[in-house]
Amino acid sequence: MGLDCQRVQRVHSLKVLILEDNPFQMMALHQMLNANQVFDVLTADCVEVAQRSLELRGPVDIAICDLQMEGQDGLSLIGHLAASGMARTVIILSSAEDTVLDSAAQLARQQGINVLGVMRKPASVAAIGGLLSKWLLGQSGTAQVVTPLTAAASPALSPLDPTQNYAPQWIAHFQPKVSLDGELAGVELLARWEHPEHGLLMPGRFLPLIERAGLMGALTWHMLELALSLSHQRLLSHGHALPVAVNVPPVLLDQPDFIPRLLVLLERFPVRPQMLTLEVVEQSARQLAVVQFENLLRLRMAGCRLSIDDFGTGASNIQRLLELPFSELKIPAEFVRGLADDRRKSAIVGGALFMAQKMALDVVVEGVETADDYDALLMLGHPVIQGYFIARPMPEADFLNWLQVLERTPERVLPFDTVRPGRAPARK
């Protein structure tokens, strides 16, 4: 009862904007929100009115955006929300084709907007209620939820001093990777910055500054040290090392001393090199220099694992897979979100899994966020999965607690913050 009351209170506090130019559908949406106990609702029949309402009445928690309308369309409002910070979460509601809806959602995410859901018209009370429940779940999950801010919505960061040591402020958040039967396959370290003035920063805010200051190497070495330290601690405390993964930018592969320095680090934290996966972040399709090619080969010869990150996008393509000694490919979230309802995405992911099997490559599927997409993957193969359905990136203390619960709970694959139909309640 207490939890139900708390949920009702949180729903009551929600502030929602509706952008819809059809009067009947506007009224219907308003009534659906009221039926779900949401009463603080702004309505607008065009983008200009929506912008004025936001200026007068302040930010909203969720914006429900139609796409197709006369004058400025829903994409214009989404761009305004991203730039102004007036809403960080949207629901896209439209009668447009599925491919248009998917692309609109992807565009919103690229601008730092959380897309709570994509719905075809007409909406329903149950569908709106489900998305509101999803929003509440995301706000009260066990891990800290940090929504990336755009530069326009956040105070500007000062240029970095290349001579200063920022490592004490750089921390890692940890996102588990599990097999489809729920066994822990490893963890990826994701960089965060505990800035003394701006608080916890996501990579989108600070990586450009770090690149301009020539500090990408320093950040990566710091992350490698954190990763191997954690893996070694697990070896000492549990008798087996924890597989860890770290992103490696091309700037490090350009350095002739990269391999010797990494080997020294592996001696300092004596775990088998196979416990370390280096996710190669490709920034262009340029031909690899000889030193980069040699470093990648020597990494594999030393026993480290190599992953081609964001396979199928940018320069991370089949040609790279043929040229370089990768042991794993990562399928990005763009191909996974909505997989259950998109035959094209299902075909792409299924084809990548089939190809990987024939090439004796492991596969990690990123961006698994829903039970439906998880179940769709069960039909395609047996990759390792990573995403909010299992766990969000979390600070080290939260991750270690997550591991403890995982180790003592038989039903391992059930994520912390998800209740699946027909299964036991989610762990808290």
Secondary structure as GFF3:
##gff-version 3
##sequence-region A 1 428
A	DSSP	alpha_helix	2	12	.	.	.	ID=ss1
A	DSSP	beta_strand	15	19	.	.	.	ID=ss2
A	DSSP	alpha_helix	23	35	.	.	.	ID=ss3
A	DSSP	beta_strand	40	44	.	.	.	ID=ss4
A	DSSP	alpha_helix	47	57	.	.	.	ID=ss5
A	DSSP	beta_strand	62	65	.	.	.	ID=ss6
A	DSSP	alpha_helix	74	84	.	.	.	ID=ss7
A	DSSP	beta_strand	89	94	.	.	.	ID=ss8
A	DSSP	alpha_helix	98	110	.	.	.	ID=ss9
A	DSSP	beta_strand	114	120	.	.	.	ID=ss10
A	DSSP	alpha_helix	125	139	.	.	.	ID=ss11
A	DSSP	three_ten_helix	151	153	.	.	.	ID=ss12
A	DSSP	three_ten_helix	167	169	.	.	.	ID=ss13
A	DSSP	beta_strand	170	179	.	.	.	ID=ss14
A	DSSP	beta_strand	184	195	.	.	.	ID=ss15
A	DSSP	beta_strand	199	201	.	.	.	ID=ss16
A	DSSP	alpha_helix	203	212	.	.	.	ID=ss17
A	DSSP	alpha_helix	216	238	.	.	.	ID=ss18
A	DSSP	beta_strand	244	248	.	.	.	ID=ss19
A	DSSP	alpha_helix	250	253	.	.	.	ID=ss20
A	DSSP	alpha_helix	258	268	.	.	.	ID=ss21
A	DSSP	three_ten_helix	273	275	.	.	.	ID=ss22
A	DSSP	beta_strand	276	280	.	.	.	ID=ss23
A	DSSP	alpha_helix	290	302	.	.	.	ID=ss24
A	DSSP	beta_strand	305	308	.	.	.	ID=ss25
A	DSSP	alpha_helix	318	323	.	.	.	ID=ss26
A	DSSP	beta_strand	328	331	.	.	.	ID=ss27
A	DSSP	three_ten_helix	333	335	.	.	.	ID=ss28
A	DSSP	three_ten_helix	339	341	.	.	.	ID=ss29
A	DSSP	alpha_helix	343	358	.	.	.	ID=ss30
A	DSSP	beta_strand	362	365	.	.	.	ID=ss31
A	DSSP	alpha_helix	371	378	.	.	.	ID=ss32
A	DSSP	beta_strand	384	385	.	.	.	ID=ss33
A	DSSP	alpha_helix	396	408	.	.	.	ID=ss34
###
